[in-house]
Amino acid sequence: MTKKQISAIHLVFWVIFIIRTATRFDYDTLQFEFAFWKEESEQAVFRYYPIVFTLLSAIIFYFNYWYVIPKFIGSKKFGRIVLGVVLIYSCFIGLRYFVEEYLLNLFFGFTNYSPVLPTSFYIVDNLYFASLCIIPSITIWLIVQFVQSQKEKTEAVQLKTEAEINFLKSQVNPHFIFNTMNNIYYLVYQKSDLALSAIEKLSHLMRYVTYESQQQTVSLEAEIEYIENYIELECMRIQGEKYIKIKKEIQQPQLQIPPLLLLPFVENAFKHGEVTDPNHPFLITITQKEHTLIFESSNKVNSYQKDKQQGIGIENIKKRLALHFPAQHTLTITQTETSYFCNLTIEL
């Protein structure tokens, strides 16, 4: 929901509110009367009542809308909801009494309520008048939050699809597949025992991307297996000894996470890093305990390999994390001239 749409809802409400407040039905003439059309002989309280009441209602409306609802009523905790409702109604009754029964009497010599009326009547009567601005403010806030939450869910689905498309276009691109197939061809030609294993890993990789990544979630075990297959296939195209260490400490292998969530950090290391330096190995640590998942990686930066598209995969992951785990994750990336460090913690 855009700001203009939200403003339009507020405007419509206040137009209706002011019309309702500034008019009353005269049962003698059977007509609606507008407060400002009254003669000077009429009571001043009736002529000035719409202005004062509207201003008081606006103060309470937006105090409720911007503070009380988000902090108390929107917490979804019964005790805080009750406290919030009591607070906002008390604010309205107290503020109205101070303005209409004290300030108006002090400066203009009249009050809205008769001094002989009991306090209990004043409180009960104002519970109704308070509801005229409090209930609409809650209703409008809930409508706006519902529409925005639906929009965020739609954006999350679109972003997931975009991430998968970007992955198919860049990570598993024709160049990667071409190199992998060449390596497999060479292994087959040499009658290497590794050929069948390489074909199987490539098959698993393509199946994961094509089918399993279409699901909302996959098991942590499947995501890690995919990463391991990806690493082994990437290593086939790199000459020389590879120094890669993977440490796993997983309590719940079937714990569900969004697919392709961890791979971009690994892909980034191969794309922009170096894995053949024994003094700077590519280190990956995946730890899962109870509902906490921690992914850590560090690798040497390849200073001779610059890519204009660097960072696109990581930016996509940042957006996905913000939508899937808005207040449940921390991502820290530190890059120096020679090293790249990543730490991702998710509360699942």
C-alpha positions as CSV (number, residue, x, y, z in Angstrom):
1,M,0.0,0.0,0.0
2,T,1.5,3.3,-1.1
3,K,1.7,6.5,1.1
4,K,-0.9,8.2,-1.2
5,Q,-3.3,5.3,-0.6
6,I,-2.8,5.4,3.1
7,S,-3.2,9.2,3.2
8,A,-6.4,8.9,1.1
9,I,-7.9,6.5,3.7
10,H,-7.0,8.9,6.5
11,L,-8.5,11.8,4.6
12,V,-11.8,10.0,4.0
13,F,-12.1,9.1,7.6
14,W,-11.5,12.6,8.8
15,V,-14.0,14.1,6.4
16,I,-16.6,11.7,7.7
17,F,-15.6,12.3,11.3
18,I,-15.8,16.1,11.0
19,I,-19.2,16.0,9.2
20,R,-20.5,13.6,11.9
21,T,-19.1,15.8,14.7
22,A,-20.3,19.1,13.3
23,T,-23.9,18.1,12.7
24,R,-26.8,16.9,14.9
25,F,-30.3,15.9,14.2
26,D,-33.0,18.2,15.5
27,Y,-36.0,16.1,16.4
28,D,-38.3,19.2,16.6
29,T,-37.6,20.3,13.0
30,L,-36.6,16.8,11.8
31,Q,-33.6,18.3,10.1
32,F,-29.8,18.0,10.4
33,E,-28.2,21.1,11.8
34,F,-24.6,22.3,11.3
35,A,-23.0,23.6,14.4
36,F,-21.5,26.7,12.9
37,W,-24.9,27.9,11.6
38,K,-26.2,28.4,15.1
39,E,-27.2,31.9,16.1
40,E,-25.0,33.8,18.6
41,S,-27.7,33.3,21.2
42,E,-27.0,29.5,21.1
43,Q,-24.7,28.0,23.7
44,A,-21.0,28.6,22.9
45,V,-20.2,25.0,23.8
46,F,-22.2,23.7,20.9
47,R,-20.7,26.1,18.4
48,Y,-17.1,25.4,19.5
49,Y,-17.5,21.8,20.4
50,P,-16.7,20.4,16.9
51,I,-13.4,22.2,16.7
52,V,-12.3,21.2,20.2
53,F,-13.5,17.6,19.9
54,T,-11.9,17.1,16.5
55,L,-8.5,18.3,17.7
56,L,-8.7,16.1,20.8
57,S,-9.7,13.1,18.7
58,A,-6.9,13.7,16.2
59,I,-4.3,13.8,19.0
60,I,-5.6,10.6,20.5
61,F,-6.0,8.9,17.0
62,Y,-2.4,9.5,16.0
63,F,-1.0,8.8,19.4
64,N,-2.7,5.5,19.3
65,Y,-1.8,4.9,15.6
66,W,1.9,5.7,15.9
67,Y,2.7,4.6,19.4
68,V,0.1,2.6,21.4
69,I,-0.9,0.1,18.7
70,P,2.6,-0.8,17.5
71,K,4.0,-1.0,21.0
72,F,1.1,-2.7,22.8
73,I,-1.9,-3.8,20.7
74,G,0.3,-5.0,17.8
75,S,2.4,-7.1,20.2
76,K,-0.2,-10.0,20.0
77,K,0.3,-10.5,23.7
78,F,-3.0,-10.4,25.7
79,G,-1.6,-8.6,28.7
80,R,0.0,-5.8,26.6
81,I,-3.1,-5.5,24.5
82,V,-5.3,-4.9,27.6
83,L,-2.7,-2.5,28.9
84,G,-2.7,-0.6,25.6
85,V,-6.5,-0.3,25.5
86,V,-6.7,0.9,29.0
87,L,-3.9,3.4,28.4
88,I,-5.4,5.0,25.2
89,Y,-8.9,5.2,26.7
90,S,-7.5,6.8,29.8
91,C,-5.5,9.3,27.8
92,F,-8.6,10.3,25.9
93,I,-10.8,10.7,29.0
94,G,-8.1,12.6,30.9
95,L,-7.2,14.9,28.0
96,R,-10.8,15.7,27.2
97,Y,-11.6,16.5,30.8
98,F,-8.5,18.8,31.1
99,V,-9.4,20.7,27.9
100,E,-13.2,20.9,28.1
101,E,-13.8,21.0,31.8
102,Y,-10.8,22.9,33.0
103,L,-9.2,25.1,30.2
104,L,-12.5,26.1,28.5
105,N,-13.9,27.1,31.9
106,L,-10.7,28.9,32.8
107,F,-10.5,31.0,29.6
108,F,-14.1,31.2,28.3
109,G,-16.3,30.5,31.3
110,F,-18.1,27.4,30.1
111,T,-17.8,23.7,30.2
112,N,-19.2,20.8,28.1
113,Y,-20.6,18.7,30.9
114,S,-22.7,19.9,33.8
115,P,-20.7,20.1,37.1
116,V,-23.5,18.2,38.9
117,L,-23.0,15.1,36.9
118,P,-21.1,12.3,38.7
119,T,-17.6,11.2,37.6
120,S,-18.9,7.7,36.8
121,F,-21.3,9.2,34.2
122,Y,-18.5,11.2,32.6
123,I,-16.2,8.2,32.3
124,V,-18.9,5.9,30.8
125,D,-20.1,8.6,28.4
126,N,-16.6,9.2,27.2
127,L,-15.9,5.5,26.6
128,Y,-18.3,5.9,23.7
129,F,-16.8,9.1,22.4
130,A,-13.3,7.8,22.7
131,S,-14.3,4.8,20.6
132,L,-15.1,7.2,17.7
133,C,-11.4,7.8,17.1
134,I,-9.7,4.8,18.8
135,I,-11.6,2.0,17.0
136,P,-11.1,3.6,13.6
137,S,-7.4,4.1,14.3
138,I,-7.0,0.4,15.2
139,T,-9.0,-0.6,12.2
140,I,-7.1,1.5,9.7
141,W,-3.7,0.3,11.2
142,L,-4.7,-3.3,10.9
143,I,-5.9,-2.8,7.3
144,V,-2.6,-1.1,6.4
145,Q,-0.5,-3.8,8.1
146,F,-2.5,-6.6,6.5
147,V,-2.1,-5.2,3.0
148,Q,1.6,-4.5,3.5
149,S,2.2,-8.0,4.9
150,Q,0.5,-9.5,1.9
151,K,2.7,-7.3,-0.4
152,E,5.8,-8.4,1.4
153,K,4.8,-12.1,1.0
154,T,4.3,-11.5,-2.7
155,E,7.7,-9.7,-2.9
156,A,9.3,-12.7,-1.1
157,V,8.0,-15.1,-3.7
158,Q,9.1,-12.8,-6.6
159,L,12.5,-12.4,-5.1
160,K,12.9,-16.1,-4.6
161,T,12.0,-16.6,-8.3
162,E,14.4,-13.8,-9.3
163,A,17.2,-15.4,-7.2
164,E,16.7,-18.7,-8.9
165,I,16.7,-17.2,-12.3
166,N,19.8,-15.2,-11.5
167,F,21.4,-18.4,-10.3
168,L,20.6,-20.3,-13.5
169,K,21.9,-17.4,-15.5
170,S,25.2,-16.8,-13.6
171,Q,26.1,-19.5,-11.1
172,V,25.2,-22.5,-13.2
173,N,25.9,-20.9,-16.5
174,P,26.8,-22.5,-19.8
175,H,30.5,-21.7,-19.1
176,F,30.4,-23.7,-15.9
177,I,28.5,-26.6,-17.5
178,F,30.8,-26.6,-20.5
179,N,34.0,-26.8,-18.4
180,T,32.4,-29.5,-16.2
181,M,31.4,-31.6,-19.2
182,N,34.9,-31.2,-20.8
183,N,36.4,-32.4,-17.5
184,I,34.0,-35.4,-17.4
185,Y,34.8,-36.2,-21.0
186,Y,38.5,-36.2,-20.2
187,L,37.8,-38.5,-17.2
188,V,35.8,-40.9,-19.4
189,Y,38.5,-40.8,-22.1
190,Q,41.1,-41.8,-19.5
191,K,38.8,-44.4,-18.2
192,S,39.0,-42.8,-14.8
193,D,37.0,-44.2,-11.9
194,L,36.0,-40.6,-11.1
195,A,34.0,-40.2,-14.3
196,L,30.8,-41.8,-13.0
197,S,31.0,-39.9,-9.7
198,A,31.4,-36.6,-11.6
199,I,28.4,-37.4,-13.8
200,E,26.3,-38.3,-10.8
201,K,27.3,-35.1,-9.0
202,L,26.4,-32.9,-12.0
203,S,23.1,-34.8,-12.3
204,H,22.3,-34.1,-8.6
205,L,23.2,-30.5,-9.0
206,M,21.0,-29.9,-12.0
207,R,18.1,-31.9,-10.4
208,Y,18.4,-29.8,-7.3
209,V,18.3,-26.5,-9.2
210,T,15.5,-27.6,-11.5
211,Y,13.2,-29.3,-9.1
212,E,14.0,-29.0,-5.4
213,S,14.7,-25.3,-5.5
214,Q,11.1,-24.8,-6.7
215,Q,10.0,-25.7,-3.2
216,Q,9.4,-23.2,-0.5
217,T,11.9,-24.9,1.8
218,V,14.4,-27.8,1.6
219,S,16.2,-29.7,4.3
220,L,19.5,-28.4,5.6
221,E,21.1,-31.8,4.7
222,A,20.0,-31.4,1.0
223,E,21.4,-27.8,0.8
224,I,24.8,-28.9,2.3
225,E,24.9,-31.9,-0.1
226,Y,24.3,-29.6,-3.0
227,I,27.1,-27.3,-1.8
228,E,29.5,-30.2,-1.5
229,N,28.6,-31.4,-5.1
230,Y,29.1,-27.8,-6.4
231,I,32.5,-27.6,-4.7
232,E,33.7,-30.9,-6.1
233,L,32.6,-30.0,-9.6
234,E,34.2,-26.5,-9.4
235,C,37.5,-28.2,-8.2
236,M,37.5,-30.2,-11.4
237,R,38.2,-27.1,-13.5
238,I,41.0,-25.7,-11.3
239,Q,44.5,-26.8,-11.9
240,G,46.8,-27.8,-9.0
241,E,46.2,-28.7,-5.4
242,K,43.0,-27.3,-3.8
243,Y,42.9,-26.3,-0.2
244,I,39.3,-26.4,1.0
245,K,38.1,-27.4,4.4
246,I,34.5,-28.0,5.4
247,K,33.5,-28.4,9.0
248,K,29.9,-29.4,9.8
249,E,28.2,-29.7,13.2
250,I,24.5,-30.5,12.5
251,Q,22.0,-31.6,15.1
252,Q,18.9,-31.6,12.8
253,P,19.7,-32.5,9.2
254,Q,16.0,-32.3,8.2
255,L,15.6,-28.7,9.5
256,Q,14.0,-26.7,6.7
257,I,15.5,-23.6,5.2
258,P,14.9,-21.7,1.9
259,P,16.7,-23.3,-1.0
260,L,19.9,-21.8,-2.5
261,L,20.4,-19.7,0.7
262,L,24.0,-20.6,1.5
263,L,25.4,-21.4,-2.0
264,P,26.1,-17.8,-3.1
265,F,28.7,-17.4,-0.4
266,V,30.5,-20.5,-1.7
267,E,30.1,-19.5,-5.3
268,N,31.5,-16.1,-4.5
269,A,34.6,-17.6,-3.1
270,F,35.3,-19.6,-6.3
271,K,34.3,-16.7,-8.5
272,H,36.4,-14.0,-6.9
273,G,38.8,-16.0,-4.6
274,E,41.7,-18.4,-4.7
275,V,41.6,-21.9,-3.3
276,T,45.1,-23.1,-4.3
277,D,47.1,-21.3,-1.6
278,P,48.0,-23.7,1.3
279,N,48.6,-20.7,3.5
280,H,45.1,-19.3,2.9
281,P,42.7,-22.3,2.5
282,F,39.0,-21.8,1.7
283,L,37.3,-22.6,5.1
284,I,33.6,-23.3,5.5
285,T,32.0,-24.0,8.8
286,I,28.3,-24.9,9.1
287,T,26.9,-25.2,12.6
288,Q,23.3,-25.9,13.6
289,K,22.2,-26.2,17.2
290,E,18.5,-26.3,18.2
291,H,17.0,-23.4,16.2
292,T,20.2,-21.6,15.3
293,L,22.1,-21.9,12.1
294,I,25.6,-20.4,11.7
295,F,27.4,-20.3,8.3
296,E,31.0,-19.0,8.3
297,S,33.5,-18.8,5.4
298,S,36.8,-17.3,4.7
299,N,38.9,-17.3,1.6
300,K,41.8,-15.6,-0.1
301,V,40.8,-12.8,-2.5
302,N,42.1,-13.3,-6.1
303,S,43.6,-9.9,-6.9
304,Y,44.0,-10.8,-10.6
305,Q,40.4,-11.6,-11.2
306,K,38.0,-8.7,-11.3
307,D,34.3,-9.1,-12.3
308,K,31.9,-6.3,-13.0
309,Q,29.1,-8.4,-11.7
310,Q,30.7,-9.0,-8.3
311,G,28.3,-8.8,-5.4
312,I,25.0,-9.4,-7.3
313,G,24.5,-12.9,-5.8
314,I,25.3,-11.6,-2.3
315,E,22.9,-8.6,-2.7
316,N,20.1,-11.0,-3.7
317,I,20.8,-13.1,-0.6
318,K,20.6,-10.0,1.6
319,K,17.2,-9.2,0.2
320,R,16.0,-12.8,0.7
321,L,17.3,-12.8,4.3
322,A,15.5,-9.5,5.0
323,L,12.2,-11.0,3.8
324,H,12.5,-14.5,5.1
325,F,14.1,-13.7,8.5
326,P,13.6,-9.9,9.0
327,A,14.5,-9.8,12.7
328,Q,16.0,-13.3,13.0
329,H,19.4,-13.0,11.2
330,T,22.7,-11.2,11.3
331,L,25.0,-11.1,8.3
332,T,28.6,-9.8,8.7
333,I,30.9,-9.5,5.7
334,T,34.4,-8.3,6.1
335,Q,36.7,-7.8,3.1
336,T,40.3,-6.8,3.1
337,E,42.9,-6.5,0.3
338,T,43.7,-10.2,0.7
339,S,40.9,-11.9,2.5
340,Y,37.1,-12.2,2.5
341,F,35.2,-13.3,5.6
342,C,31.5,-14.0,6.0
343,N,29.4,-14.8,9.1
344,L,25.7,-15.6,8.8
345,T,23.5,-16.4,11.9
346,I,19.9,-17.3,11.5
347,E,17.3,-18.1,14.2
348,L,15.0,-20.5,12.5
